């Protein structure tokens, strides 16, 4: 920050100026301090202006990509976190969660592997013979990876998760797409177009940069929801974005010592609705409510099943 002086007739106007760069463009926040100020008046006005600019910078740092949250909105979203009652999974519960997650996350994307087969594949009782079965084995490995990795969110981590999920089944495993993609509904209508391929790396880097700046401001549930939804909005891979996005959701929860969430096949329609609300109107509230419901269902499943 610096003091800027401007001639005004025979007097001098004083401004406090803060310069910053946003996507390669230099922008400035300027606050008027007063006219013909004494040294003491200037110091007092400068202190008040610094506090005002600091508040504005905090608002800038909570911008979620192409929209922003006020402090009240941020506080409102963080209140959803109170709906989560922390339950850390034990070894058996983690095994059950992995089975449930692998089955549901693949089935949402059209996998034909049945739930009982997933259990056999994970427990090495069945050798995978086709792509769907291989991807069941692969996604289980990806779950183990996000549980144990010490790395924070990065472009390399995202690509590594995709590589784990689709190694041996997709030629582009671990590679950002170089083609354009669209998402269609059951009637063949385009409901979302992914970010243009030549902007993917920049869009992901923006997402990661935002995460690093703001991860202490958001409660884990909301932070995970934002990153998951923005990742799906970007759609950086030719295929497999849904599965990687749901793994990233849980990666962020686990890094913050929160339990994972399983999104059920039976709730796929509501899940897609929440994504459309975010992508179309920047509304995160449906996602927060939906994830809380999915979490409660998951806890009931893994803590009561096969006891």
Residue pairs with C-beta under 8 A, 6 or more apart in sequence:
1 16
1 17
1 18
1 50
1 53
2 16
2 17
3 14
3 15
3 16
3 17
3 33
3 42
3 46
4 14
4 15
4 16
4 17
4 30
5 12
5 13
5 14
5 15
6 12
6 13
6 15
7 13
8 35
11 35
11 36
12 35
12 36
13 32
13 33
13 34
13 35
14 32
14 33
14 34
14 35
14 37
14 42
14 45
15 30
15 31
15 32
15 33
16 30
16 31
16 33
16 45
16 46
16 49
16 50
16 53
17 28
17 29
17 30
17 31
18 28
18 29
18 30
18 53
18 57
19 26
19 27
19 28
20 26
20 27
20 28
20 29
20 57
20 60
21 27
23 206
29 53
29 56
29 57
31 49
31 52
31 53
33 42
33 45
33 46
33 49
34 41
34 42
34 45
37 45
58 71
59 68
59 70
59 71
60 68
61 213
61 214
61 217
62 68
62 69
62 71
62 74
62 214
62 217
63 69
63 210
64 210
64 226
64 230
64 282
65 206
65 207
65 210
65 230
66 282
67 282
69 77
74 217
74 218
77 218
77 219
77 222
77 284
77 285
77 288
78 218
78 219
78 222
80 219
80 221
80 222
80 288
80 289
80 292
81 219
81 220
81 221
81 222
83 292
84 221
84 258
84 259
84 292
84 295
86 257
86 258
86 259
87 259
87 299
87 303
88 257
88 259
89 97
89 259
89 260
89 302
93 302
93 303
94 147
95 122
96 301
96 302
96 305
96 306
97 143
97 260
97 262
97 298
97 302
98 122
98 140
98 143
98 144
99 115
99 118
99 119
99 122
100 262
100 298
100 301
100 302
101 139
101 143
101 246
101 250
101 260
101 262
102 118
102 122
102 136
102 139
102 140
102 143
103 113
103 114
103 115
103 118
103 136
103 265
104 262
104 263
104 264
104 265
105 139
105 242
105 243
105 246
105 247
105 262
105 263
106 113
106 118
106 132
106 135
106 136
106 139
106 243
107 113
107 265
108 242
108 263
108 265
108 268
108 271
109 240
109 242
109 243
111 132
111 135
111 136
112 132
113 121
113 132
113 133
113 136
117 126
117 133
117 136
118 136
119 125
120 126
121 128
121 133
121 136
121 137
121 140
122 136
122 137
122 140
126 133
128 134
128 136
128 137
131 169
134 168
134 169
135 165
135 166
135 169
138 164
138 165
138 166
138 167
138 168
138 169
139 164
139 165
139 243
139 247
141 164
142 161
142 164
142 165
142 247
143 247
143 250
145 160
145 161
145 164
146 161
146 247
146 248
146 250
146 251
146 254
147 254
149 157
149 251
151 157
152 212
152 255
153 208
153 211
153 212
153 227
153 248
153 251
153 252
154 208
155 201
155 204
155 205
155 208
157 251
158 204
158 231
158 236
158 244
158 248
159 174
159 175
159 176
160 174
161 244
161 247
161 248
161 251
162 173
162 174
162 175
162 237
162 240
162 244
163 173
163 174
165 173
165 240
165 243
165 244
165 247
166 172
166 173
166 174
166 239
166 240
167 173
167 174
170 238
170 239
170 240
172 237
172 238
172 239
175 237
176 197
176 200
176 201
176 204
176 236
176 237
177 194
177 197
177 200
177 236
177 237
177 238
178 197
179 197
179 238
180 193
180 194
180 196
180 197
181 193
181 194
181 235
181 238
182 190
182 192
182 193
182 194
183 190
183 191
183 192
183 193
183 194
183 235
184 190
184 191
185 191
191 276
192 233
192 235
192 275
192 276
192 279
194 234
194 235
194 236
194 241
195 203
195 233
195 234
195 235
195 236
200 234
200 236
203 234
203 236
204 234
204 236
207 227
207 230
207 231
207 234
211 223
211 227
214 223
215 223
218 226
220 252
220 253
220 256
220 258
221 253
221 258
221 288
221 291
221 292
222 284
222 288
223 252
223 256
224 248
224 249
224 250
224 252
224 253
224 256
224 258
224 291
225 249
225 284
225 287
225 288
225 291
226 284
227 248
227 249
227 252
228 245
228 246
228 248
228 249
228 252
228 287
229 274
229 275
229 278
229 279
229 284
229 287
230 278
231 241
231 244
231 245
231 248
232 241
232 242
232 245
232 275
232 279
233 275
233 278
233 279
235 241
237 244
246 263
249 261
249 291
250 260
250 261
253 259
253 260
253 261
254 260
259 295
259 298
259 299
260 298
261 291
261 294
261 295
261 298
262 294
262 297
262 298
262 301
263 271
263 294
264 294
264 297
267 290
267 293
267 294
270 290
271 290
273 286
274 286
274 287
274 290
275 287
277 283
277 285
277 286
277 287
278 284
278 286
278 287
